[in-house]
Structures are given as structure tokens and as C-alpha cells.
């Protein structure tokens, strides 16, 4: 039963991340404006969704007994609230490319963190490129 719940969380996390990226790619500036508040709201929602999605992925793996994060010399977590805090914090810090180093990935968590950091690095560029392409098409 626990494995099914963990697999469900992982599936929802992956789908949420993919849907957020698609939402960003389909978002266009409001007609007559180069940039709008709506675009930044969409970008903010995408960042929040990806942070929560990857945080849920890290948390599901930790709950399944797969150690993917450590805090100093000890395993992350403890009680459920502390595990949620640690995984969401690590997810946000990784996505925003801050990387304080107080929580570090291990094993299978490393490629996941690298992929998340890549998304965080490419997301602003995607936002700018889609806006520029839309503005260029509009001026034709």
C-alpha cells in the first residue's frame, strides 16, 4: 500500500512539472503589451509547481527508504513535517540555483538535482525567448 502511494506521488510530481513547462511555453503576452503581469504570474506558478513537484519526488524517495538527501552528516527528515521542510527547501534552493550546500544530494538524488537545476537555469531563458518570438511574429 505504501509503495502505491509513493508511486502515485512520483507520477503526480512528474505530471505537474511537465504541465507547468507546457503552460509556460503556451503562454503569450497580452495583445498590445510587450510584457504583462500575467506572464510573470504564469512564470511564478510554474516555479512553484516545479518546486513542489521535485520536493514531492525527493520526499517520496526518502519515504520509500531511498536516501537521496543528507543534511551535514545526518539523514534528512525525522518527523514528517521536518521531512517536508527539508525536501521543499532543497527543491527551491536547487531550482533557483542558489545551492547553499547545507543539504546535499546523494546517489540517485544527484542526477535528479542536476536535472532540476537545469530546468531552473533554462526556465527564464524560455520565458524570454517565447516572448521575443511572439513579439517578432506580431510585428510582421
C-alpha positions in Angstrom: 0.0 0.0 0.0 2.8 2.4 0.9 4.6 1.7 -2.4 1.5 2.5 -4.4 1.2 5.8 -2.6 4.8 6.7 -3.2 4.5 5.8 -6.9 1.3 7.9 -7.1 3.2 10.9 -5.6 6.1 10.5 -8.0 3.7 10.3 -11.0 1.8 13.4 -9.9 5.0 15.2 -9.4 6.3 14.4 -12.8 3.0 15.3 -14.5 2.8 18.6 -12.6 6.3 19.6 -13.7 5.6 18.7 -17.4 2.2 20.5 -17.3 3.9 23.6 -15.8 6.5 23.7 -18.5 3.8 23.3 -21.2 1.9 26.2 -19.6 4.9 28.4 -19.8 5.6 27.5 -23.4 1.9 28.2 -24.4 1.7 31.5 -22.5 1.8 34.6 -24.7 2.0 38.2 -23.8 -1.3 40.1 -23.7 -2.1 41.8 -27.1 -0.7 45.3 -27.2 1.8 44.8 -24.4 5.4 43.6 -24.6 5.2 42.1 -21.1 2.4 41.8 -18.7 1.8 40.9 -15.1 0.0 37.8 -16.4 3.3 36.5 -17.8 5.1 36.9 -14.5 2.2 35.2 -12.7 2.4 32.3 -15.0 6.2 32.1 -14.5 5.8 32.3 -10.8 3.1 29.5 -10.8 5.5 27.4 -13.0 8.3 27.9 -10.5 6.1 27.0 -7.5 4.7 23.9 -9.3 8.2 22.6 -10.2 9.5 23.3 -6.7 6.6 21.3 -5.2 6.8 18.6 -7.8 10.5 17.9 -7.3 10.1 18.3 -3.5 7.4 15.6 -3.6 9.7 13.4 -5.6 12.5 13.8 -3.1 10.1 13.2 -0.2 8.6 10.1 -1.8 12.0 8.6 -2.4 13.0 9.3 1.2 9.8 7.8 2.5 10.5 4.7 0.3 13.8 4.2 2.1 15.9 5.5 -0.8 18.4 8.1 0.8 18.7 11.0 -1.6 19.4 13.9 0.7 21.7 14.5 3.7 22.0 17.5 6.0 25.5 17.7 7.2 26.5 14.2 8.3 22.9 13.1 9.1 20.0 11.8 7.1 17.3 14.5 6.4 13.8 14.3 7.9 12.9 13.0 11.3 9.3 13.6 11.6 7.1 14.2 8.6 6.9 18.0 8.9 10.7 18.2 9.1 11.0 15.9 6.0 8.6 18.2 4.1 10.5 21.3 5.2 13.9 19.8 4.2 12.7 18.4 0.8 10.8 21.6 -0.2 13.7 23.8 0.9 16.3 21.7 -1.1 14.0 21.7 -4.1 13.6 25.5 -4.0 17.3 26.1 -3.5 18.2 23.8 -6.3 15.7 25.2 -8.8 16.7 28.8 -8.1 20.4 27.8 -8.5 21.3 29.2 -5.1 22.9 26.0 -3.7 23.8 26.8 -0.1 25.2 23.3 0.4 23.6 22.7 3.8 21.5 19.9 2.3 23.2 17.8 -0.3 22.0 15.1 -2.7 23.3 11.5 -2.6 23.1 8.6 -5.0 20.1 8.8 -7.3 19.3 12.2 -5.9 22.3 13.7 -7.7 21.0 13.3 -11.3 17.5 14.4 -10.2 19.0 17.6 -8.6 21.1 18.2 -11.7 18.0 17.9 -13.9 16.1 20.2 -11.6 18.9 22.8 -11.7 19.0 22.6 -15.5 15.3 23.4 -15.6 15.8 26.3 -13.2 18.6 27.6 -15.4 16.6 27.2 -18.7 13.2 28.5 -17.5 14.0 32.2 -17.6 15.5 31.9 -21.0 12.4 30.0 -22.2 10.3 32.8 -20.9 12.3 35.5 -22.7 12.6 33.5 -25.9 8.8 32.8 -26.1 8.1 36.5 -25.5 10.6 37.6 -28.2 9.3 35.1 -30.7 5.7 36.2 -30.1 6.7 39.9 -30.4 8.6 39.2 -33.6 5.6 37.4 -35.1 3.3 40.2 -34.1 5.4 42.8 -35.8 5.3 41.0 -39.2 
